[in-house]
Amino acid sequence: MKFPHIPSNLKNECHQVKCELAGSYTEVANVVKRYSGLQIPLIKPKSYSVRVCGQDGTVYTGNEDQLEAWKDFYLPERMEMVVIGAIDDFPCDAFGLQLVLLLCEDGNIYAYEDEVLHLVARNVTELFETGLTFPGLECYKLGECFEDYTEEEYNEIMVSDDVKEMKEAHTQFRETLELELLESLKEFKNSQFKGVEEGMVQPKKNLDTVIECQEIVVHNHIVPSYTKLLIVK
C-alpha cells in the first residue's frame, strides 16, 4: 500500500498502529490510547481517514450506557467491543456525521450509524488493506437480536428496565449534545454580532471627532473675524 503524499515517518507510524491493532485484542485499548489522534488514510472510501481514538474521542464521550448497548442489543450474541476510532464528516445518518468504529472480540470491525451496526470489515487488516464497506457487509438494527423470541418475549424485553434505561440515557445524551451545539452557535453568533457592533462604533467615534474638529476650526476662524469687525466699527 502506497501513500506518496504521506511523510515516511507518518507512514511508518500508521503501519505500526495497524500491526498493533491487529494483535492481541486485550491490548487494543492501550494501543488506541497510545496513538490517539493519529489519522490513518483509508483505501476505500477514498479521501477518508480513520482517526484513532477511544469512545472519549467520539460524539458519545461520557455515555457508558452506549457501549453496553452496542455489546448487548445488536448482534445475535453478546460480544465484547472496544472503540478504535472514528470517521468524521461521513455522509450518513450517524449522529454528528461521525461513524464510530468498534473492534469486536471475534476480530470483526463494526461501524455505528444511528441504531444500526454495520459490519464494515472482517478484521483490522481488511479494513486498512482493502477498505471499509459501507453500508456494511451485514447490518444489525437495535433489538434485532431478539427476533427469535416470541412477540410476547420480545415486547417484554423491550419494555424491561435495562432497555428503558438505555434508551432514556441515549435520548438525554443526544439532547444534551444538541443543547451544547445550540449554545455554541449562539455564542458564535453573539461574538460575530459584537464584532459588527464594534466596527460600527469606531466609525461613529471617528465621525464625532471629525465634527468636533470642524466646529473648532469654524469657531477659531469665525469668532476672531467677527470680533475684529466689531473693533473696526
C-alpha positions as CSV (number, residue, x, y, z in Angstrom):
1,M,0.0,0.0,0.0
2,K,1.5,3.3,-1.0
3,F,0.7,6.8,0.2
4,P,3.2,9.0,-1.7
5,H,1.8,12.2,-0.2
6,I,2.4,11.0,3.3
7,P,5.7,11.6,5.0
8,S,7.7,8.4,5.6
9,N,7.8,8.8,9.4
10,L,4.0,9.2,9.5
11,K,3.6,6.3,7.1
12,N,5.7,4.1,9.4
13,E,3.7,5.2,12.4
14,C,0.4,4.3,10.6
15,H,1.8,0.9,9.7
16,Q,2.9,0.3,13.3
17,V,-0.6,1.2,14.6
18,K,-2.3,-1.2,12.1
19,C,0.0,-4.0,13.1
20,E,-0.6,-3.4,16.8
21,L,-4.4,-3.2,16.4
22,A,-4.3,-6.5,14.5
23,G,-2.5,-8.0,17.5
24,S,-3.9,-9.1,20.9
25,Y,-7.5,-7.9,21.5
26,T,-6.7,-7.4,25.2
27,E,-4.1,-4.8,24.2
28,V,-6.2,-2.8,21.7
29,A,-7.4,-0.3,24.3
30,N,-3.8,0.6,25.2
31,V,-2.8,0.8,21.6
32,V,-5.7,3.2,20.9
33,K,-4.8,5.4,23.9
34,R,-1.1,5.5,22.8
35,Y,-1.8,6.6,19.3
36,S,-5.0,8.6,19.9
37,G,-5.5,11.4,17.3
38,L,-3.5,9.7,14.6
39,Q,-5.2,9.9,11.1
40,I,-4.9,6.7,9.1
41,P,-5.9,7.1,5.4
42,L,-8.4,4.6,4.0
43,I,-8.0,2.9,0.6
44,K,-11.8,2.9,0.4
45,P,-13.7,5.1,0.5
46,K,-11.1,7.5,-0.9
47,S,-10.3,10.8,0.8
48,Y,-11.5,9.5,4.2
49,S,-9.3,8.6,7.2
50,V,-9.8,6.7,10.5
51,R,-9.0,9.0,13.4
52,V,-7.6,6.7,16.1
53,C,-9.5,7.3,19.4
54,G,-11.4,5.7,22.2
55,Q,-15.0,6.4,23.0
56,D,-13.9,9.6,24.7
57,G,-12.8,10.9,21.3
58,T,-16.3,10.5,19.8
59,V,-19.7,12.2,20.0
60,Y,-20.6,9.5,22.6
61,T,-17.9,10.5,25.1
62,G,-19.1,10.0,28.6
63,N,-22.0,7.8,27.6
64,E,-21.1,4.5,29.1
65,D,-24.5,3.0,28.5
66,Q,-24.0,3.4,24.8
67,L,-21.0,1.0,24.8
68,E,-23.0,-1.6,26.8
69,A,-25.9,-1.2,24.3
70,W,-23.5,-2.0,21.4
71,K,-22.4,-5.1,23.1
72,D,-25.9,-6.3,24.2
73,F,-28.7,-5.1,21.9
74,Y,-27.4,-5.6,18.3
75,L,-25.6,-8.8,17.5
76,P,-27.1,-12.3,17.8
77,E,-24.9,-12.9,20.8
78,R,-23.3,-10.5,23.3
79,M,-19.8,-9.5,22.2
80,E,-17.1,-7.5,23.9
81,M,-16.2,-4.4,21.9
82,V,-13.8,-1.6,22.1
83,V,-13.9,1.7,20.2
84,I,-10.8,2.0,18.0
85,G,-11.6,5.2,16.0
86,A,-14.0,7.4,14.2
87,I,-14.5,8.6,10.6
88,D,-15.6,12.3,10.8
89,D,-17.9,14.2,8.4
90,F,-19.0,11.0,6.7
91,P,-22.2,11.3,4.6
92,C,-24.6,9.0,6.6
93,D,-27.4,9.1,9.2
94,A,-24.9,8.9,12.1
95,F,-25.2,11.5,14.8
96,G,-22.8,14.3,14.0
97,L,-22.0,12.7,10.7
98,Q,-19.5,10.5,12.6
99,L,-19.1,6.8,12.1
100,V,-17.8,5.2,15.3
101,L,-15.6,2.1,14.6
102,L,-15.6,-0.8,17.0
103,L,-13.4,-3.8,17.1
104,C,-15.2,-6.9,18.3
105,E,-13.6,-9.7,20.3
106,D,-14.1,-12.0,17.3
107,G,-12.0,-9.6,15.1
108,N,-14.8,-8.1,13.1
109,I,-14.9,-4.3,12.6
110,Y,-18.3,-2.6,13.1
111,A,-19.3,1.0,12.3
112,Y,-22.2,2.5,14.3
113,E,-24.8,4.6,12.4
114,D,-27.9,5.7,14.3
115,E,-29.3,2.5,15.9
116,V,-27.6,0.3,13.3
117,L,-24.3,-1.6,13.5
118,H,-22.6,-2.2,10.1
119,L,-20.1,-5.0,9.6
120,V,-17.6,-2.9,7.6
121,A,-14.6,-5.3,7.6
122,R,-13.8,-8.9,8.7
123,N,-10.6,-7.8,10.5
124,V,-8.2,-4.9,11.0
125,T,-6.1,-6.0,8.0
126,E,-9.0,-5.9,5.7
127,L,-10.1,-2.5,7.0
128,F,-6.8,-0.9,6.1
129,E,-5.6,-3.1,3.2
130,T,-8.9,-3.4,1.3
131,G,-11.1,-0.7,2.7
132,L,-14.2,-0.1,4.6
133,T,-17.5,-1.4,3.2
134,F,-20.5,0.9,3.8
135,P,-23.3,0.1,4.0
136,G,-21.9,-2.9,5.8
137,L,-21.5,-6.5,4.6
138,E,-24.1,-7.2,7.2
139,C,-26.3,-4.8,9.2
140,Y,-27.8,-5.2,12.7
141,K,-30.6,-3.0,13.9
142,L,-31.2,-2.2,17.6
143,G,-33.3,-5.0,19.1
144,E,-33.0,-7.2,16.0
145,C,-31.1,-9.8,18.1
146,F,-34.3,-10.6,19.9
147,E,-36.2,-11.7,16.7
148,D,-36.0,-15.4,17.6
149,Y,-38.1,-14.6,20.7
150,T,-41.8,-14.8,20.6
151,E,-43.6,-11.4,20.2
152,E,-44.5,-11.5,23.8
153,E,-41.0,-12.2,24.9
154,Y,-39.6,-9.5,22.6
155,N,-42.1,-6.9,23.9
156,E,-41.2,-7.9,27.5
157,I,-37.5,-7.4,26.8
158,M,-38.1,-4.0,25.0
159,V,-40.0,-2.7,28.0
160,S,-37.6,-4.0,30.6
161,D,-35.9,-1.6,32.9
162,D,-32.5,-2.2,31.3
163,V,-33.7,-1.3,27.8
164,K,-35.7,1.6,29.1
165,E,-32.7,3.0,31.0
166,M,-30.5,2.6,27.9
167,K,-33.0,4.4,25.6
168,E,-33.5,7.2,28.1
169,A,-29.8,7.6,28.6
170,H,-29.3,7.7,24.9
171,T,-32.1,10.3,24.4
172,Q,-30.8,12.5,27.2
173,F,-27.3,12.3,25.9
174,R,-28.4,13.4,22.4
175,E,-30.5,16.2,23.8
176,T,-27.5,17.4,25.9
177,L,-25.3,17.4,22.8
178,E,-27.9,19.3,20.8
179,L,-28.2,21.9,23.6
180,E,-24.4,22.3,23.7
181,L,-24.3,22.7,20.0
182,L,-27.1,25.4,20.0
183,E,-25.3,27.2,22.9
184,S,-22.0,27.2,20.9
185,L,-23.8,28.5,17.8
186,K,-25.4,31.2,19.9
187,E,-22.0,32.2,21.4
188,F,-20.5,32.3,17.9
189,K,-23.4,34.4,16.6
190,N,-23.1,36.9,19.5
191,S,-19.3,37.2,19.0
192,Q,-19.9,37.9,15.3
193,F,-22.6,40.5,16.1
194,K,-20.3,42.1,18.7
195,G,-17.6,42.4,16.1
196,V,-20.0,44.1,13.8
197,E,-21.2,46.5,16.5
198,E,-17.6,47.4,17.4
199,G,-16.9,48.0,13.7
200,M,-19.9,50.4,13.6
201,V,-19.0,52.2,16.9
202,Q,-15.5,53.1,15.7
203,P,-16.6,54.9,12.5
204,K,-19.2,56.8,14.7
205,K,-16.4,57.8,17.0
206,N,-14.3,58.9,14.1
207,L,-17.3,60.9,12.7
208,D,-17.9,62.6,16.1
209,T,-14.2,63.5,16.1
210,V,-14.4,65.0,12.6
211,I,-17.5,67.0,13.5
212,E,-15.8,68.3,16.7
213,C,-12.7,69.3,14.8
214,Q,-14.8,71.1,12.2
215,E,-16.6,73.0,14.9
216,I,-13.3,74.1,16.4
217,V,-12.0,75.2,13.1
218,V,-15.2,77.2,12.4
219,H,-15.0,78.7,15.8
220,N,-11.4,79.7,15.5
221,H,-12.0,81.3,12.2
222,I,-15.3,83.0,12.6
223,V,-15.2,84.3,16.2
224,P,-11.9,86.2,15.8
225,S,-13.0,87.7,12.5
226,Y,-16.3,88.8,14.0
227,T,-14.5,90.3,17.0
228,K,-12.1,92.2,14.7
229,L,-15.0,93.5,12.7
230,L,-16.7,94.9,15.8
231,I,-13.4,96.7,16.8
232,V,-13.1,98.3,13.4
233,K,-16.6,99.6,13.6
